[in-house]
Amino acid sequence: MKRYLKAIVPVLIIVAVAAVSGWSIEEKKTYRIGDKGPAGGWIFFDGGIDTKGADPKRWRYLEAAPIDQSTDASWSEGSTRKTGATGIELGNGAANTSKILQVHGSNGQAAKVCSEYRGGGKTDWYLPSKKELGLLYTNLKKKGLGGFSDKEYWSSSESDEWYAWYHRFEDGGVDNNTKSNRLSVRAVRAFREE
């Protein structure tokens, strides 16, 4: 009994001090793939489970917007040129989106509609990279989550001067397409805990 009291008394003192001083022991919310995220979208990646691609210092989760931002957006219009948005890995979508907007501005339509999306009051939405888009298909669409249509969706990953990668959500096919073609767009965001 004395050992038990020796072990529990310090814990009780800490809890009592915390209660009197107004400290709160805040528990971080965790999410699973398929859960609703803090911005009202769908969690489609958890780096705490699958550490490949996650940057634990900056983000753990990937959340997809609850609806498409467009069903008729080009990757870029007008002059086609390389943007340097060639990252295909998880976590590359935000940097790709920024590069597209630097080169094409408002003519980078798919990237623009994602970066201007304000779902859940968040301002960190972007056009997903090729692998992020693939996870949207695998972890949400194939499981009947997210309200995706059987259409083609743009990624932010550029293939070359004329083409960018897309994912066909009808059957999971992946290919590149002329940047001026008009496809669907779904914004995503990366975050740690909220």
C-alpha positions in Angstrom: 0.0 0.0 0.0 2.9 2.4 0.8 4.4 1.8 -2.7 1.0 2.6 -4.2 0.7 5.8 -2.3 4.2 6.9 -3.1 3.4 6.4 -6.8 0.0 8.1 -6.9 0.6 11.1 -4.6 2.9 13.0 -7.0 0.3 12.5 -9.8 -2.5 13.7 -7.6 -0.4 16.8 -6.6 0.2 17.7 -10.3 -3.5 17.3 -11.1 -4.5 19.4 -8.1 -2.0 22.2 -9.0 -3.2 22.1 -12.7 -6.9 22.4 -11.6 -6.2 25.2 -9.2 -4.0 27.2 -11.6 -6.3 26.8 -14.6 -4.0 24.6 -16.6 -5.7 22.3 -19.0 -4.4 19.1 -20.2 -5.3 19.3 -23.9 -5.6 16.1 -25.8 -4.7 16.4 -29.5 -7.4 15.1 -31.9 -6.3 12.2 -34.1 -7.8 11.2 -37.3 -8.2 8.0 -39.4 -8.4 7.7 -43.1 -12.1 8.3 -44.0 -12.8 10.6 -41.1 -14.1 14.1 -41.5 -11.2 16.5 -41.1 -11.0 19.8 -39.2 -11.9 21.8 -42.4 -14.9 19.6 -43.1 -13.2 17.5 -45.8 -12.0 13.9 -45.8 -8.8 12.5 -44.3 -7.1 10.5 -46.9 -3.6 10.0 -45.4 -2.2 9.6 -41.9 1.6 9.9 -41.6 1.4 8.5 -38.1 0.4 5.1 -39.7 2.3 5.3 -43.0 5.4 7.5 -42.5 6.5 7.3 -46.2 6.2 10.8 -47.5 5.0 12.5 -44.3 7.1 15.4 -42.9 6.5 14.9 -39.2 7.9 18.4 -38.4 5.4 20.1 -40.7 2.4 17.8 -41.3 0.9 14.4 -40.5 -2.5 14.4 -42.2 -3.8 15.1 -45.7 -7.4 16.3 -46.0 -9.4 16.5 -49.2 -12.1 19.2 -49.7 -15.6 17.8 -49.3 -16.6 18.8 -52.9 -14.9 19.5 -56.3 -13.7 23.0 -56.8 -14.3 22.7 -60.5 -15.5 20.2 -63.1 -14.1 22.2 -66.0 -10.7 23.6 -65.3 -7.6 23.7 -67.5 -4.2 23.1 -65.9 -3.0 26.3 -67.8 -4.3 28.3 -70.7 -2.5 30.5 -73.2 1.2 30.1 -73.5 2.4 26.7 -72.3 5.7 26.6 -70.6 7.5 24.7 -67.9 6.8 25.7 -64.4 9.1 23.5 -62.5 6.1 21.9 -60.7 7.4 18.4 -61.3 7.1 17.0 -57.7 5.0 13.9 -57.7 5.5 12.7 -54.1 3.3 13.3 -51.0 3.8 16.8 -49.7 4.8 18.2 -53.1 1.4 19.6 -54.1 1.7 22.8 -52.2 5.1 23.7 -53.7 3.8 22.7 -57.2 0.8 24.9 -56.8 2.9 27.8 -55.8 5.2 27.3 -58.9 2.3 27.1 -61.2 0.8 30.3 -59.9 4.2 32.1 -60.1 4.5 31.2 -63.8 0.9 31.3 -65.0 -0.9 33.5 -62.5 -4.7 33.4 -63.1 -4.1 31.3 -66.3 -3.0 28.4 -64.0 -6.7 27.8 -63.5 -6.7 24.4 -61.7 -4.0 25.6 -59.2 -5.8 29.0 -58.8 -9.2 27.5 -57.9 -7.6 25.3 -55.3 -5.4 28.0 -53.7 -8.5 30.3 -53.5 -10.7 27.7 -51.9 -11.6 28.7 -48.3 -13.4 25.6 -47.0 -13.6 25.3 -43.3 -12.1 28.8 -43.0 -8.7 27.4 -44.0 -6.3 29.2 -46.4 -3.8 26.4 -47.1 -5.6 24.4 -49.8 -3.7 23.4 -52.9 -3.8 21.2 -56.1 -2.6 17.7 -55.1 0.5 16.1 -56.5 0.4 13.0 -58.6 0.8 10.6 -55.6 -1.6 12.7 -53.4 -4.2 12.4 -56.2 -3.6 8.7 -56.4 -4.3 8.4 -52.6 -7.6 10.3 -53.1 -8.6 7.6 -55.6 -7.4 4.6 -53.5 -8.4 5.8 -50.0 -11.6 7.7 -50.7 -13.1 7.1 -54.2 -12.7 3.3 -54.2 -14.3 3.2 -50.8 -17.3 5.3 -51.8 -16.2 8.4 -49.8 -15.7 12.0 -50.8 -18.4 12.4 -53.5 -16.0 12.0 -56.4 -17.4 11.7 -59.9 -16.2 9.2 -62.5 -14.2 11.9 -64.2 -10.6 12.9 -64.8 -8.9 15.0 -62.1 -5.8 17.2 -62.5 -2.8 16.8 -60.3 -0.3 19.7 -59.8 2.5 17.5 -61.2 3.8 18.7 -64.6 5.0 16.1 -67.1 6.7 18.5 -69.5 6.1 21.9 -71.2 2.8 20.7 -72.8 1.5 18.0 -70.4 0.5 17.5 -66.8 -0.5 14.3 -64.9 -4.1 13.4 -64.2 -6.0 10.5 -62.6 -9.1 8.9 -64.1 -11.5 8.3 -61.2 -13.8 6.0 -63.3 -11.2 3.2 -63.3 -8.0 4.4 -61.6 -6.0 5.1 -64.8 -3.1 7.5 -64.7 -1.7 9.4 -67.6 -0.6 12.8 -68.8 -2.8 15.2 -70.7 -2.5 18.5 -72.6 -2.5 21.3 -70.1 -5.3 23.2 -71.9 -7.7 20.3 -71.6 -10.5 20.9 -69.1 -10.8 18.4 -66.2 -12.1 18.2 -62.6 -10.3 19.6 -59.6 -10.3 18.7 -55.9 -8.3 20.8 -53.4 -6.3 19.2 -50.6 -4.4 20.4 -47.5 -1.7 19.1 -45.2 -1.8 19.7 -41.5 -0.4 18.4 -38.2 -3.0 18.5 -35.4 -5.9 20.9 -35.0 
